[in-house]
């Protein structure tokens, strides 16, 4: 169909219209290219994620391997899972599995991108089926890459079975308990919040295997509950719940590192998203109270509170949020004092440890001071506070601002783990900031590249060590001390 030619175009001899030349001082605005994919690409991408999760679980459950830390010395059948008999005998070459896991995660990242580009062509039924299938598959896996679940059990048995305060005693105090051989932080006082610690006292301590599976099931169900709340929040906001759900649930870091590691972050994210949903519904006092449940699991959740306060324009509503937070904190504080006295979670030791590619450590290497020095870590904390203050003073979507603050928190951490990105992912999915979503995706890619085993292999072969400087050496010495 023909139409009028724009005044800034000219006609060439072959009939093609091109942009006319403009003065060099003018601003050239390039058209934004939007890539959309159809339902076939989306279905293939979702199927690829499910298949990739199945492949990782098959090799992890097959037998002792580098996929499951410490399994070469201890790998009982109850940890391996019910699929062990099915996949027993698969190859367990360390180099092959390390490179294989790296390749699978990269493929999952590509599939994740295709899913996001085609999400609006997918039915909710297909999305839910894929998400539930991936959760069911990962439930059958032993913990991947890290053994935090056994540290949870170590602290739980320390207090619930041996009647020792996990905030004043360490796992080495239960040297003859079977969990000691599975745990890693033998010399670290518990860094986990009092509500989570108290809840783990309810685990069945008569059998370590039973407690292990109860905690695994709770983590997977917690993930599904959290995703349901993300979906509900999207509905309340009038956003497409399919995009919000898959932005979080199809993320390969979420799948392999968060669910596959059975981490307790889900127990923080459930009340966090619950408080967001309540605030969106106008239940201000209850929103403040529920957020305190998240803070009592992991203190980092308190970062959401000031943004909830600026979300409501009236002082009366803000007072209700604060009142709810106080009323929620009182029984939690009473419970903590009753069980643990005046002792608090040990956040200090872990906050001074460095991971190879944490932002402060990389910044220290770039400016030539050897890595994440204590002084640089203090600067990072001050920068975080300044960032939060600036975000609170700005106008706009409070959920996006809370997401930016959470992303700044991740950038300030000396001990950065890949699954921490799930703290910001739901806020990015629900907020209006496209830049925040892009930044979250960039952080996801950064964490994938820096944490897949292939990166460690490459660095070792080329004799590159981000922790070779004095701060890194000190961090490794402290980590060794806390592990023995």
N, C-alpha and C positions, 0 to 999 in steps of 0.2 A: 504494500500500500504506500502511495507516495504522499509526501507532506512537504511543508515549507522547510527550506534549509536554514540552519542556524546562522546568524550573522557572523559568527566567528569561524565559519568553515568556507572552503573554496572548492570548486569543482575541477577535478583533474581531467585530462584528455580521455582517460579510460572510464570516466563516469564515477569514480570513487570520490567520496567526500572526506576531506582531511581537515585538521585544525589549521587555521591560518596562523602565520607567524605573529607572535606578540612581542612587545618590547621586553628586553631582558629584565627590566625592573618589575614587570608584572609577575603575579603569582600563578603558577601553573597548578591547577587542581586536577589530579588524576581521578578517574572514576573508581569507585570502590567495587571490587570484584567479590561477589557473593557466591560461594560454592554450595550447591545443594545436591543431595543424592537421594535416590529413590528407595522404595521399600526393599528391593532385592539386596542392595548394598547394605542396608541396615540389618536385614535378617542374616546375611552372611557374616557381618561383623559381630553380631551378638552370638551367633553359633561359634565363631572363632574364639571368642572370649570363654565360652563354656568349655570348648574343646581344650583350650590352652590350660585352663584351670584343672581339667581332668588329667592332662599329661603331667603337670607338675605334681599333682597328688599321687599319681600312679608311681612315679619314680621315687617320691619321698617316702611312700609307705612300703615300697618293695623291700627295703633293707637298710642297714647303716650306710649313710652317705653324707656328703658335704651339704646336702640340702637341709639336714636336721642336725644342728650342733650337738656335739658330744655323743652322737649315736654310735660312733665307732667303738666306744667303750661300754655303752649301756643303751640298749634299745629293746625293752620288753614288748611283748605282743600287745599289751593293752595300750601302749603308747603308739605303736605302729598303726593300730586301727584294724577294723574288720576287713579292709581290702588287702591287707598284707598277704593273705593266702592266695589271692587272685593274681597279684603282680609280683610275687616273690620270684626272684631270679632275674629281674631286669638288670641291665648293666649298671654298675655303680662306679665307673671310672671317674675320679675326682675332677680331672680337667674337662672331660666331656660333659659332665653334669653341670659344672660351673658355667661353661660356655653355652650349654644348652639352656640353662635357666635364664641367662642374659638374653639370648636370642628370643626366647618365649616372651619375656617381659617386653622387649622391644616390639614384637609382633602385636602383643596386647595393646601397647600404646598406640600403634597405628590403627588397630581395630577400634579403639576408644575414640579416636578422631573421626573415623567413619560413622560411628554410632551417633556422635554429636551432630554431624552434618546431615544425618538422615532421620533424626529422632522424631520429627513431626510427621513422618510418613509411617511410623510404627504404631501399632495398636497397643493400648495399655495391657491387654491380655498377654501379648507376646513379651512385652517388657517385664511384667511381673513373673511370668514363667521362667524367663532367662535369669532374672535376679535370684529367684528362689532356687533354681537349679545350681547356680554357682555357689550359693551358700551351702546347699546340701552336699555338694562335692567337696568343698573345702572343710566341712565338718569332719569328713573322713580322714583328713590329713593329720599327721603329727605336726607339731609347731614348726613353722618354716623359719630358717635363718637365725632366729633368736629364741631364747628359752625363758622369756619373761613370765610365762604362765607358771613355771615351776618356782620362780621367785615369789609370785603371789601365793602359791601353796606353801612355800617355806615360811613366809611371815604369818600366814593363817594358822599353820600348825604350831608355830612358835608361841602364839598367844592362845589359840583355842584349845590346843592339846597339851602344851607344856606350860601354860600359864606364865609366860614371860612376855613382857611388854615389847612389841617389835620396834618401838621408838627408842627404847633404851638398851635392847639386846639385839644381837645379830644372829643370822642363820647358823653360824658356826656353834652357837649355843645348843643346837640340837644335832650334834655331830653324829649321833647314833640313829637318828631318824632316817628312814629311807629316802626322804625328800632331799637330804643333804647332797646326795650324789647327783641329783638332777639340777639343782639350783646353781647359779653362777655368782651372785653377789653375797658371798659368805660373810664378808666383813662390813657390810653396809647396813646401817639402820634404815628402816623402812621409809621410803619417800612417798608412799601412797597415802591418800587422805583417810581420815578416821571413819567415814561412812563406808567406804569400800572395804577397809580393813575389818571393821566390825561385821560387815555382811559376810565376809569369807569365814568368819568364825562359825557360821552355820553349815559349812560344808561337812560331808560325812567323813570324819577322820579315821574311822575304822579301817578304811581301805584307801590308799593313795590313788589307786586306779579309779575308784568311784568318784573321789573328789576331783580328779583330773577331768573326767568326762562330764561331771556336773558343771564345772567351770567352763569347759569348751562349749557345751550346749548353751549355757547362759550367755556367753560372748556372741555366739552366732544369732541367737534369738534377740539379743540386745541390738545387734546390727540391723536386723530386720525391723525391730521396733523403732529405731532411730530413723531408718529410711521411710517408714510409714509417717513419722512426724514431719519429715522434710516434704513429703507428698502433700500432707494436710496443710502445711504452711503455704505451699505454693497455691493450693486451692483457695485459701483465705485471701491471699494477695491478688488473686485473679490471674496468676501466671500459669503457663503450661506445666502441669505436674510431671509430664513425661520427661521434659528436659531437665527439670530440677532433680528428679530421681536418678536419671542416668548420668548426669554430670558428676554425681557422687558415687553411685553404685558401680558404674562401669570403669571407673578409674583403676588402672592396674595396680597402683600403689595401695589403693583401698582393698583390692582383692587379695593380692599376694602377701603384702606386708602387714596389713591391719587385720583382716579376717584370718588369713593364713597363720598369723602369729597369735591369734586369740588374745588381743590386748584389751586392757580395761578401759580404754578411751571411750568405748561405746557406752559405758555406764556413766560417763560424764556427759556425753553428747545427748543422751536421751532426755535428762532434765533440762539441759540447755535449750534444745529445740522445743521441749514442752513449755518452757517459760516464754519463748518467742511466740509460740502459738497462742498462749494465754494472753500475752500483751496485745497481739493483733485482734483478739476477741474482746479486748477491753477489760479483762480480768486482772487489773493492775496489782492488787495486793497478792493474789495467788501467784502471779508471775514472779514477783520478787521472792516469795517463799520457795518456789520450786527451783529457782536459780541457785539458791543456797545448797540444795541437794547436789548440784553439779560441783559447786565449790568444795563441798565436803568430800568429793571423790578426787578431784584434781583442782588445785587452787587456781590454775590458769583460767578457769571458767569465769573468775571474777571480772575479767576484762570486759565482759559483755554488759555488766551492770551500769556503768556510766552512760553507755550508749542507749540503754533502755530508758534512762532518765531523760535524756535529751529527745527521745522519740515522742514524748508526750508534751504538749505545749503548756498545759496548765499545772500550776504548782500543786494543786490538790491531787492530781493524778501521780505526780512525782512523789508526793508524800505517801501515797498509798503503796507505791513500789518499795520505797524505803522501809515503810512499816512492815510490809510483808517480808522483806529481807531480814529485818531484825527478829520478827516473830518466828521465821523459819530457822534462823541461826541459833536462837536460844536453846531449843531442845537438842539440836545437833551438838552445840558446845557442851551441854550437860551430859550427853551421852559420851562424848570424847573424854571429858574429865572423869566420868565414872569408870571408864574402861582403861584409860591411858594416863590419868593424872593430868598434870600441866604440860606434859611433853607434846611436841608437835612433829609432824613428818619431817624427815631429814632431806630438805631441798638443797642444802648448802653444798654437800659433797658432790652431788650429781651436777650441780650448776657450774662447778669448776672443772669438770672433765671436758675434754675436747674430742669431737669427732673430726675425721680427716678434712671433710668438706663443709663444716659449719661456716657460716658467713664470717663470724669474727676471726676464725683461724685463717681463712683465705685472705681476709683483709690484712691481717698481721703479716702474712707472707708477702703480699703485694707491696706493702709499705716498708718492708725490710726489717721488721722487728722479730722475725722468727716464728710468728703464729699468734694465737690468741692469748696474749699476756693478760695477767690480772687487771692491769690498767686499762687495756683495750676492752675487756669484758665490762668494766665499770662504765666506760664511755658508751658501750652498746646499750646498757640499761638506761643511762641518762637519755640517750637518743630515743629509746622506746617511749619513755615518759613524755618527752617533748612531742613525739609523733602523736601520741594519744591526745595530748592537750590541743594540738593543732586540729586534729580530726573532730574533736568535740566542739570546737569553735566554728567549724565549717557548717554550711547548710547542706541539705540534701538527704538522701536516703540513709536512715540510721543503720540499717542492716549492712549496707555496703561499707559504711564507715567503720562499723565493728569488724567487718571482714578485713579491711585495710590494717586496722590495729592488730588483728590476729596475725596477719602476714608479717607485720613489723616485729611481732613477738617471735615468730619463727626465725626471722633474720637476726635476732639478737641472741639466740640461744647458742651456747657453746657446745652443748650436747644435743645435736640435731639428728633425729631419727626419721626415716622416710614416711612412716605412717602419720607423723604429726600434721601432714598436709590435710588430713581429714578434719582438723579443727577449723580450717578456713573454708573448705569446700562447700559445706551447706550454706554458709553466709554468702559466698560468691554465687551459688546457684539461685538463691532467693533474692539477692539484691538487684538493683537496677544498673550497676556499674559494669559495662562491658570490659573496661580496662581491668577491673578486679578479676573477672573471669579469665582474661588473658594472662594476667599475672599469676593466677593460681595454676593455670595450665603450664606456664613457664616454670614455676616452682616444681610441679610434678615431673616435668622432663628433666630438670636439674637433679632431682632426687633419684630418678631412675638411672641417669647416666652415672652419677657418683656412687650409687650403692649396689649396682649390679656386680656380680663377681668378676666379670670380664675387665672392669676398670681396675680392680685390685691386682689382677694378673698382669695387666699392661704396666701398671706402676712398678710392680715388683721386677718385671723383666728389664725395665729401663732404669732401675735403681732410683726411683722417685718416691719420696716419702713426705707427705704434707705434715707429718708429726715429727720430723727429724730435728726441728729447732728446740731450744730450751723449754718453751711452754709445752710442746708436744711430749718431750721426754718426761717432764714433770707429771703430765697428765697420765702417761702410761704407767709411771711408777705408782701413782695414786690408785689407778684402776687395778693394777696387780695387787696392791695392798688390800683393796676392798673386795677382791675376788677370792682371797685366800684367808 
